[in-house]
Amino acid sequence: MEIIMALFEKQKSYFHMGNTKPLAHRLEALTLLKDAIKQYEPKIIEALHQDLHKSEFESYMTEIGILYTEIDHVKKHLKKWMRPKKVKTALTHLGTKGKIHHDPYGVTLIIAPWNYPFQLAIAPLIGAIAGGNTAILKPSELTPHTANVIDEMISHTYIPEYISVVQGGVDVSTELLETPFDYIFFTGSVNVGKIVMEKASHHLTPHTLELGGKSPAIVHDDASLKLAAKRIAWGKYINAGQTCVAPDYVYVHEGVKERFLELLAEAIDALYSTDPINHSEYTHIVNEEHFKRLTRFLDNGQLIKGGQTNSDKRIIAPTVLSNITFDDAVMKDEIFGPILPILSYQHLNDAIEMIQKQPKPLALYLFSEKSITQQTILDELSFGGGCINDTIYHLATPYLPFGGVGASGTGNYHGKYSFDTFTHQKSVLKQTTYFDLDLRYPNQKHGLKWVKRLLK
């Protein structure tokens, strides 16, 4: 605890010296970050392969390349974002000028998960830097090779008073959460998110929780089935399903269910071959505990596709289960693995009503060609974000905020939304001294009459 508190105090002192606030410092720090990622790219890819057996293609697409795009976008717009924003003057405030200043919070804590252990550690850091903060980064202990690379990269790029990495397990996370940070950014499970929120409440620390949940995909009877099957297979089985916004289950119209299942099986074979267990570029399950948890779902419903496992290498083939209901074990919690339950509906309202009964998901994916169907889903269902006729793609653009709602999280980030997340909107009203409106003072004759006229 003393080591963490000492580091926290050093960062707080560094922040109060004003070093992190100038635009030039923020831009330089972002440039250094991109250069460091490029320099460490081979080590990052190797670490991800050691931890999760990720391929170079998947590592670059989902963990590295997206960060280059994010850094470039933030650097391009940061000067504009930092400018105080002028607001209109109300009639009752004649003679004043109002502005919103974006103030950095101070010392921030970023707790990263294991499923995208590099990208989900560095993406929030981009926002922390852009916002003018210092940061302590806690990578996941479940992906130790990636955590070590992050630690080495950050320590060779920044002084610890500015940005530092703290490694360790639950005990270290607990100590960090006892520290009075100015902002906490957490990505992980709902259960741990509740602990983070409870700990943050002790110091009334503002925070962002990026969680998860059971994100549905709805395939309506007018969907382009072949594309729907391909895009759902891609979104579900990338990273072996260990993605917070992966389609957790598919709700498909009864009229197209059988054809959809045929096309889904074809799409899986095309993406991962007919022997995915031995596919060299297929991601593995992170550890034995998660592997055992997932294999217990394989006897739910009817096995349509996959089901093969390799316990030594922690591999589960892309699996499809049919004849599933919400009473099955696989539907109780977020799956977070390469197992896709299929449910069916006859009327769209039936699917909507069942989804409404579940906790609000992080994502939702609708496959339909009809505008009225698309609008109905958008009007009736609450979710963090999602796609129409695609999966996952919405999180890769810096122009859309990414985050959950309700049980799937609070707050959002990416692009300007990362800058907004890591800054406080400080409202400042500047009053004129050339004149004074006496109406607001209680000793003015007929003051109440004029106040009532203005404030009605």
C-alpha positions in Angstrom: 0.0 0.0 0.0 2.9 2.4 0.8 4.4 1.9 -2.7 1.1 2.6 -4.4 0.4 5.6 -2.3 3.9 7.0 -2.8 3.4 6.7 -6.6 0.0 8.3 -6.3 1.4 11.2 -4.4 4.3 11.7 -6.9 1.7 11.8 -9.8 -0.4 14.2 -7.8 2.5 16.6 -7.3 3.5 16.3 -10.9 0.0 17.1 -12.0 -0.3 20.2 -9.7 3.0 21.5 -11.3 0.9 21.9 -14.4 3.2 19.8 -16.6 0.4 17.7 -18.2 -1.9 20.5 -19.2 -0.3 22.4 -22.2 -1.4 21.3 -25.6 2.2 20.8 -26.7 2.8 18.3 -23.8 -0.3 16.3 -24.6 0.5 16.1 -28.3 4.1 15.1 -27.6 2.9 12.4 -25.2 0.5 11.0 -27.8 3.2 11.0 -30.4 5.5 9.2 -28.0 2.8 6.6 -27.4 2.3 5.9 -31.1 6.1 5.6 -31.6 6.4 3.3 -28.7 3.6 1.0 -30.0 5.3 0.8 -33.4 8.6 0.0 -31.7 7.1 -2.7 -29.5 4.8 -4.1 -32.2 6.6 -7.4 -32.6 6.8 -7.9 -28.9 3.1 -7.1 -28.5 2.1 -9.5 -31.2 4.3 -12.3 -29.6 2.9 -11.6 -26.1 -0.7 -11.8 -27.4 0.1 -15.1 -29.1 1.6 -16.4 -25.8 -1.3 -15.3 -23.7 -4.2 -16.0 -26.0 -2.8 -17.7 -29.1 -3.9 -14.7 -31.2 -2.8 -14.6 -34.8 -0.8 -11.6 -36.1 -3.7 -10.6 -38.3 -6.2 -10.6 -35.4 -3.7 -8.9 -33.1 -3.0 -6.1 -35.5 -6.6 -5.6 -36.5 -8.2 -5.7 -33.0 -5.4 -4.6 -30.7 -2.9 -2.4 -32.5 -4.1 -0.8 -35.7 -7.2 0.6 -34.0 -5.0 2.5 -31.6 -2.9 4.1 -34.4 -6.2 5.4 -35.9 -7.4 6.6 -32.5 -4.2 8.5 -31.7 -4.1 10.2 -35.1 -7.8 11.3 -34.7 -7.2 12.7 -31.2 -4.1 14.6 -32.2 -5.9 16.1 -35.2 -8.8 17.5 -33.2 -7.3 18.0 -29.7 -6.6 21.7 -30.1 -10.2 22.4 -31.0 -11.5 20.2 -28.2 -9.4 22.0 -25.6 -10.7 25.5 -26.4 -13.2 26.9 -23.9 -16.7 26.6 -25.4 -18.8 29.7 -25.5 -22.5 29.4 -24.6 -25.4 31.7 -25.2 -26.3 34.5 -22.7 -29.7 34.2 -21.2 -31.9 37.4 -21.1 -31.8 37.3 -17.3 -27.9 37.4 -17.4 -27.5 40.5 -19.5 -23.8 41.6 -19.3 -22.4 38.2 -18.7 -20.4 35.7 -20.8 -20.4 32.0 -20.2 -17.8 29.4 -21.2 -17.3 25.7 -20.5 -13.7 24.8 -19.7 -12.5 21.2 -20.0 -10.5 20.6 -16.9 -8.3 17.5 -16.4 -9.4 15.5 -13.4 -5.9 14.8 -12.1 -4.5 11.4 -11.2 -6.4 8.7 -13.0 -6.6 4.9 -12.6 -7.1 2.6 -15.6 -7.9 -1.0 -14.9 -7.7 -3.2 -18.0 -9.2 -6.6 -18.8 -7.7 -9.7 -20.2 -9.7 -10.3 -23.4 -8.1 -7.5 -25.4 -5.3 -6.9 -22.9 -3.3 -4.4 -25.0 -6.0 -2.4 -26.8 -8.3 -2.0 -23.8 -5.4 -0.8 -21.6 -4.0 1.7 -24.1 -7.3 3.1 -25.6 -8.4 4.7 -22.3 -4.8 5.9 -21.8 -5.1 7.9 -25.0 -8.1 9.7 -23.4 -6.3 10.3 -20.1 -3.4 11.9 -21.9 -5.6 14.0 -24.2 -7.5 15.2 -21.2 -4.3 16.4 -19.5 -4.2 13.9 -16.7 -1.6 11.6 -15.2 -2.3 7.9 -15.2 -1.6 4.6 -13.3 -2.4 1.7 -15.5 -3.2 -1.8 -14.1 -3.1 -4.5 -16.8 -4.7 -7.9 -16.3 -2.7 -10.5 -14.4 -4.5 -13.2 -16.5 -2.4 -12.2 -19.6 1.0 -11.8 -18.0 3.1 -11.6 -21.2 1.1 -8.7 -22.5 1.2 -7.1 -19.1 5.0 -7.3 -19.0 5.2 -5.7 -22.5 2.9 -2.9 -21.5 5.0 -2.3 -18.3 8.2 -2.3 -20.3 6.9 0.0 -23.0 5.4 2.5 -20.7 8.4 2.7 -18.4 10.7 3.3 -21.4 8.4 6.0 -22.7 7.3 8.1 -19.8 8.5 9.1 -16.4 6.6 7.3 -13.6 5.4 10.6 -12.1 3.4 11.0 -15.4 2.3 7.5 -16.5 3.1 4.3 -14.7 2.1 0.6 -14.7 1.3 -1.3 -11.6 1.1 -5.1 -11.9 -0.4 -7.7 -9.6 -3.5 -9.7 -8.8 -6.7 -9.0 -6.8 -4.8 -7.7 -3.8 -3.1 -5.0 -5.9 -6.4 -4.0 -7.5 -7.9 -3.8 -4.0 -5.1 -1.5 -2.9 -5.5 0.7 -5.9 -9.2 1.0 -5.4 -8.6 2.2 -1.8 -6.5 5.1 -3.1 -8.3 8.4 -3.6 -7.9 8.7 -7.4 -9.4 11.6 -9.2 -11.0 9.4 -11.8 -11.3 5.6 -12.3 -11.8 3.9 -15.7 -12.6 0.2 -15.5 -13.2 -2.4 -18.2 -14.3 -5.9 -17.1 -17.0 -8.0 -15.8 -20.3 -6.9 -14.2 -19.5 -8.5 -10.9 -16.1 -6.7 -10.6 -17.7 -3.5 -11.9 -20.0 -3.5 -8.9 -17.0 -3.7 -6.6 -15.2 -0.9 -8.4 -18.4 1.3 -8.1 -18.7 0.5 -4.4 -15.0 1.4 -3.8 -15.3 4.6 -5.8 -18.2 5.7 -3.7 -15.9 5.8 -0.6 -14.1 8.8 -2.1 -17.0 9.9 -4.3 -14.7 9.3 -7.3 -16.2 9.8 -10.7 -15.8 6.7 -12.9 -16.5 4.9 -16.1 -17.5 1.3 -16.1 -17.2 -0.6 -19.4 -18.9 -3.9 -18.7 -20.8 -6.4 -20.9 -23.9 -8.5 -20.8 -25.8 -10.8 -23.1 -25.8 -8.9 -26.4 -28.5 -10.2 -28.8 -28.5 -10.5 -32.6 -31.9 -10.4 -34.2 -32.3 -12.0 -37.6 -35.6 -11.0 -39.1 -37.4 -12.8 -42.0 -36.4 -10.2 -44.5 -32.7 -10.2 -43.6 -29.9 -10.8 -46.2 -29.3 -14.3 -44.6 -25.9 -15.1 -46.1 -24.4 -11.8 -45.1 -26.1 -12.0 -41.7 -24.6 -15.5 -41.1 -21.1 -14.4 -42.2 -21.1 -11.2 -40.1 -22.5 -12.9 -37.0 -19.9 -15.7 -37.3 -17.2 -13.1 -37.6 -18.4 -11.1 -34.7 -19.0 -14.1 -32.5 -15.9 -16.1 -33.0 -13.2 -13.5 -33.3 -11.0 -13.8 -30.3 -12.8 -17.1 -29.6 -15.9 -15.2 -28.5 -14.0 -13.5 -25.7 -15.4 -10.1 -26.7 -17.6 -7.9 -24.6 -19.7 -6.9 -27.6 -19.8 -10.3 -29.3 -23.3 -11.5 -30.2 -24.1 -13.6 -27.1 -27.1 -15.2 -28.7 -29.2 -15.0 -31.9 -32.9 -14.5 -32.0 -33.9 -15.7 -35.5 -37.4 -15.7 -37.2 -38.8 -19.2 -37.4 -39.4 -18.8 -41.1 -35.7 -18.5 -41.9 -34.2 -20.4 -39.0 -33.2 -23.6 -40.8 -31.7 -21.7 -43.8 -29.8 -19.4 -41.4 -28.3 -22.3 -39.5 -27.1 -23.8 -42.8 -25.5 -20.6 -43.9 -24.0 -20.0 -40.4 -22.3 -23.5 -40.5 -20.9 -22.6 -44.0 -19.6 -19.3 -42.7 -17.8 -20.9 -39.8 -16.1 -23.4 -42.1 -15.1 -20.6 -44.4 -13.6 -18.5 -41.6 -12.0 -21.2 -39.5 -11.8 -24.3 -41.7 -13.6 -27.6 -41.1 -11.0 -28.4 -38.4 -10.8 -25.3 -36.2 -9.3 -27.2 -33.3 -6.1 -27.4 -35.3 -6.4 -24.0 -37.0 -3.1 -22.1 -36.5 -4.8 -18.7 -36.2 -7.7 -19.5 -33.9 -7.6 -17.9 -30.5 -7.5 -20.0 -27.4 -9.5 -19.6 -24.1 -7.5 -17.5 -21.6 -7.2 -20.0 -18.8 -8.4 -23.4 -17.4 -11.1 -21.9 -15.2 -12.8 -20.2 -18.1 -12.3 -23.3 -20.3 -14.1 -25.5 -17.8 -16.9 -23.0 -17.3 -17.5 -22.9 -21.0 -17.4 -26.6 -21.6 -20.3 -27.1 -19.1 -22.6 -25.3 -21.6 -21.9 -27.7 -24.5 -24.7 -30.1 -23.5 -27.4 -27.4 -23.5 -30.0 -27.7 -26.2 -29.1 -29.4 -29.5 -25.6 -29.3 -30.8 -25.8 -28.0 -34.4 -22.1 -27.2 -35.1 -18.8 -27.6 -33.4 -18.5 -28.8 -29.8 -15.0 -30.2 -30.2 -12.5 -29.3 -27.4 -8.8 -29.6 -26.6 -8.3 -29.2 -22.9 -4.5 -29.2 -23.1 -4.5 -26.2 -25.4 -7.8 -24.7 -24.0 -9.5 -24.7 -27.4 -13.2 -24.8 -28.0 -14.3 -25.0 -31.6 -16.9 -22.5 -32.9 -20.1 -24.0 -31.6 -23.8 -23.4 -32.4 -26.6 -24.6 -30.1 -30.2 -24.8 -31.1 -33.5 -25.4 -29.2 -32.3 -23.1 -26.5 -34.6 -21.2 -24.0 -33.8 -18.6 -21.4 -34.1 -21.3 -18.8 -30.9 -23.0 -20.1 -27.6 -22.5 -18.1 -26.0 -21.0 -21.2 -28.5 -18.1 -21.1 -28.0 -17.2 -17.5 -24.8 -15.1 -17.8 -22.7 -13.6 -20.5 -21.0 -16.5 -22.3 -17.7 -14.9 -23.3 -16.7 -17.8 -25.4 -17.2 -19.4 -28.8 -20.6 -20.9 -28.1 -23.6 -19.4 -29.8 -27.2 -20.2 -28.7 -29.9 -19.9 -31.3 -33.5 -18.9 -30.2 -36.4 -18.4 -32.5 -39.5 -16.2 -32.6 -42.7 -16.1 -34.7 -43.6 -12.5 -34.1 -41.0 -9.7 -33.7 -42.9 -8.4 -30.6 -42.3 -11.7 -28.9 -38.5 -11.3 -29.3 -38.7 -7.6 -28.2 -40.7 -8.5 -25.0 -38.2 -11.3 -24.0 -35.2 -9.0 -24.6 -36.9 -6.2 -22.6 -37.1 -8.6 -19.6 -33.3 -9.1 -19.6 -30.7 -6.6 -18.2 -29.8 -3.9 -20.8 -27.1 -5.3 -23.1 -23.9 -3.6 -24.1 -24.7 -4.2 -27.8 -27.5 -5.2 -30.1 -27.4 -6.3 -33.7 -30.4 -6.3 -36.0 -30.4 -7.9 -39.5 -33.3 -6.6 -41.5 -33.9 -4.7 -44.7 -37.0 -2.9 -43.6 -36.8 0.6 -42.2 -39.9 0.1 -40.1 -38.4 -3.0 -38.4 -35.1 -1.1 -37.8 -37.0 1.8 -36.3 -39.1 -0.5 -34.1 -36.0 -2.1 -32.6 -34.4 1.3 -32.0 -37.5 2.6 -30.3 -38.4 -0.4 -28.2 -35.0 -1.7 -26.9 -32.4 0.0 -24.8 -28.7 -1.0 -25.3 -25.3 0.6 -25.2 -24.7 0.7 -28.9 -24.8 -1.6 -31.9 -25.2 -2.2 -35.6 -27.9 -2.7 -38.2 -26.9 -5.4 -40.6 -23.4 -5.9 -39.0 -21.8 -6.8 -35.7 -19.0 -5.2 -33.6 -18.1 -2.6 -36.2 -19.6 0.3 -34.3 -16.8 0.3 -31.7 -14.1 0.9 -34.3 -15.1 4.4 -35.3 -13.8 7.4 -33.3 -17.0 9.3 -34.2 -19.3 7.2 -32.2 -19.3 6.9 -28.3 -18.8 3.4 -27.0 -20.2 2.4 -23.7 -23.0 0.6 -21.9 -26.3 1.5 -20.2 -27.6 0.1 -16.9 -26.1 -3.3 -16.1 -23.8 -3.1 -19.2 -21.9 0.0 -17.9 -21.9 3.7 -17.4 -20.0 6.3 -19.4 -18.4 6.1 -22.8 -15.3 6.8 -24.7 -13.5 6.8 -28.1 -12.5 9.9 -30.1 -13.8 13.1 -28.6 -15.9 11.1 -26.1 -12.6 9.9 -24.5 -11.5 13.5 -24.1 -14.9 14.3 -22.6 -14.7 11.3 -20.3 -11.3 12.3 -18.9 -12.1 16.0 -18.4 -14.6 17.9 -16.2 -16.8 20.4 -17.9 -16.2 23.4 -15.7 -18.8 26.2 -16.1 -17.5 29.7 -15.7 -19.7 32.9 -15.9 -17.9 36.2 -16.4 -19.9 39.2 -15.1 -19.5 42.8 -16.3 -18.5 45.6 -14.0 -19.7 48.4 -16.3 -23.2 48.2 -14.9 -25.2 46.4 -12.3 -28.7 45.1 -12.5 -30.3 46.1 -9.2 -33.4 44.0 -9.7 -31.8 41.0 -8.0 -31.2 42.8 -4.7 -33.9 42.6 -2.1 -33.9 46.3 -1.2 -35.2 47.5 -4.6 -38.7 49.0 -4.8 -40.9 46.9 -7.1 -38.1 44.4 -7.4 -40.5 41.4 -6.9 -42.7 42.6 -9.7 -39.9 42.7 -12.2 -38.4 39.4 -11.1 -41.8 37.8 -11.7 -41.9 39.2 -15.2 -38.4 38.0 -16.0 -38.7 34.6 -14.3 -42.0 33.2 -15.5 
